[in-house]
Amino acid sequence: MKILVPVKRVVDYNVKVRVKADGTGVDIANVKMSMNPFDEIAIEEAVRLKEKGAATEVIAVSCGVSQCQETLRTALAIGADRAIHVETDAELQPLAVAKLLAALVAKEAPGLVILGKQAIDDDANQTGQMLAALTNLPQATFASKVEVAADRVEVTREIDGGLEVLSMSLPAIVTTDLRLNEPRYVTLPNIMKAKKKPLENVKPADLGVDVAPRLKTLKVAEPAGRKAGIKVADVAALVDKLKNEAKVI
Ligand code: AMP
């Protein structure tokens, strides 16, 4: 069984993002970029399934600019066997990515697609669900445990008030939550090995997909800054302010 793992190149989670002066988006010039953390978890899970003998090949795929190849090399260093770069400079929205992935699912026929539950840049949380709809495959989102047995996959999901366990026939779509696993450190020998692993380059047109955006971003703005606090003299003054200024009691 093949496992397809889509990995997105995003602003590193340690970077404090800045909005561009003209309000058109987030400034990513000279900013550290890394693999979306939920996708690292997805690659780790796929590699563990291969190590357990439940999968035979792990294929990482990234859609976007040429530098996505660095993200794919990281996926290969974690343990993916080969990578596909769907190269485009166009702005990619979740629907476009889902269509590209659906085309790759048709081509590669993976038993499982493991995506991150969301990309930490746009926080869309849409691609996995859209891919399931486009491919008409069963989906289990926010997985905290994944077990493959014969032709089924059992996925444990964290939901309000407990755990839900879903059993799905394969092929299926799974999206990862934070507690699924702790990704391994990438070692130098594995980084060296990753350089020799196959990385295929395709364009959206090769997959017959129109990636034109369907949504328009009107404005991006920083959240309002927090006002400085004050010290009040006594409880009576506090109650007065809560009642008459903040109007919360
Ligand atoms: P989103 O729906 O944008 O929050 O992203 C959910 C997941 O879809 C991510 O964690 C990735 O696994 C996958 N994904 C989104 N965008 C891309 C992309 N450009 N290339 C590869 N995978 C992506």
Residues whose N, C-alpha, C, O or C-beta is under 5 A from the ligand:
A	BS01	AMP	P6 V7 K8 N36 F38 D39 V61 S62 C63 G64 P94 V97 L115 G116 K117 Q118 A119 D123 A124 N125 Q126 T127 G128
